[in-house]
């Protein structure tokens, strides 16, 4: 008899593939989009690229705030130092969705037919991108703020340090991961 092993981390435990075996279905402008059940690591590459330099932007913002809370002024100053950032960021977001939707290109770099082409042809709005990104971010369990912070930045051995929230928060979370409630008032009109 061998002793029972207790794993501190079990990477073979059921993951989102169990609850979404055929991928994550999303409806947008009447089209059904299928996203992978697990976030591929290479989908983050466009957002974390050296060319986009979001890490540098966050560093500049934090440095300009000199340890105080970050305000709009610090963010605007950092953005004005990078006038091409909004365009590069939008391109990175689109490239991320191209990875998530398995976009394929021909030898000349022309986008082939598929769900990513359908997605672009539906002309998603900025609110569409925001809602889709926020919903997928929650579902995938990825927080960009945590990607840019150090692993132990929120921990302290200080005797005056107190947690601001419990270690786990289940009361305010939805049972369906990534659930994004629609706001019927946001699109309703009184025509």
N, C-alpha and C positions, 0 to 999 in steps of 0.2 A: 504494500500500500504506500502510495506517495502522498505527502501532505497536500492539502488543497491550497492552491496558489490564489492569493487575492491580488488582483491587478490594480495598481494605482491609476492606470490609464489603459482603457480597453478600446483600441482603435477599430476593433472588429465589432463593436456594439452596433445595434441598428442605427442607421443614419436616415437622412431625409429620403434616400432611395426606397425605404420601407413605406413611408407615407406618400411619396410621389414617385412610384416606380417608373412612370413614363415621362417624368420631367414635370416641371412646374408650369401649369397652363395659366396663361394670362390673356384676358380679352381686352383689346384696344382698338377702337374705331371699327368695331365689327369683325376684326381679324383675331384669330386665335394664335398666340405665340407660345412656343414651348421653350422653356429655359431648363438648363441642366439641374438635376436635383441637388447637386453639390456644386459650390462655386469653384470653378477651375482657377488654380493659382495664377495662370497666365492672363486671366481676365483683369487682374489688378495692375499688370505691367504698364498699360498706357497711363493710368492715373499716377503711378509712382515713378514715372520716367524722369531721368535727369533733365531732359529737355523741358518738361513741364515745371519741374523743380518746386513742387508744393511743399516739400520739406524745407527748402530754403525760404519760401514765403512764410511758413509758420514760424521758422526761426527768426526772421526779421521782425515779424509782428510781436513775438514774445520779447525779443531784445528791446524793441522800441517802447514796450510797456514797462520795462525795468522792474519786473516782478509784480506790478500792480495788475488789476484786472484789465483785460484787453477791451479796448473800446473801438468804436467805429472809425475814429480818426487814425488809429494805428493800422487798421486794416486798409483804409483808403490810401494812406501813404505808401504802404507796401505794394498795393495794386498799381498805383501810378508809376512806381519804379519798374513795373512789368506790364507795359501797355498791351502786349500781345497775349497776355495770360488768358483773358476770357475766351479768345478764339482758340488757343491751344487747349484750354480745358474742355471746350465743347467738342473739339476733334478727339480728345482722349476719351470722353464719355461715349461718343459714337463708336470709337475703336473698341471700347470695352463691350458695347452691345454687339458689335460684329463678332467678337470672340464668343460671347454667350450664345449667339444665334448661329454659330458655325458658318459665317459668311464665306463664300467661295468666290474667287476672282479668276479670270482667264489670264493668259500669258501677258496680255497688254495691261493688266491691272483693272479691267472693267469688271464691275460687280455682276456676278451671275444670278439668275433667278433663284429665289429661295425666300425664307421668311425674313431675313434681314433686309432684302430689297423691298419686300412688301411693307415692312415696318417703316422704312424711309419714305416710301411712296405714300404712306398714310399721313405724312407730314406731321409727326408728333410735335405738340406744342411744348413750351418750357414747363408748364404745369404737368403735362403728360410725363416728361422725363423725370421731374421731381417725384411725382407719385410712384412711378414705376421703380425708380431708384430707391426711394425710401422703403417701399414694400419689399423689394428683393433684398435690401440691406438687412431688414428685420428678419426676413425668412432665412437668409444665409447666416445670420448671427455675426455680421461683420460691421464694426464701427470704425470709420476712417480715423476718428480722433484717437482711438486706441492703437491704430497702426503707427501713428506718428509719435506716440508717447513711449517712454521707457516702461519696461515691465514692472518696475517697483516704484513708479512715480507717485502712486497713491498711498503707499504704505509708509508708516513712520513709527519710530521707536519713542517718539516724544511722549512724555507723560500727559501733556495737555491735548494730545491728538485724540479725537473721537470720530468714529465713523458717522457719516451723514445719512447713511441709509443702511438697512439690513443687508447682510451678505447675499441673500436671495430675495428677489421681489417677484412673487407670483400673483399677488392680489390684483395688480393692475395689468397683467399681461393677458393676452387673448389665448384661448385654448388652441387655436390654429396659428402656428408660427407664421409670421409675416402678414397677418390679417391687417388690412388697411381699410377701415370703414369709409364708405363713401359719404360725402357730405351732400345730401340732396339739395340743400339750399344754395350750394356753390354753382350749380348749373341750371337751377330752376329759373324760369322767367314768367312774368305775368303778362304775356301777350294777349 
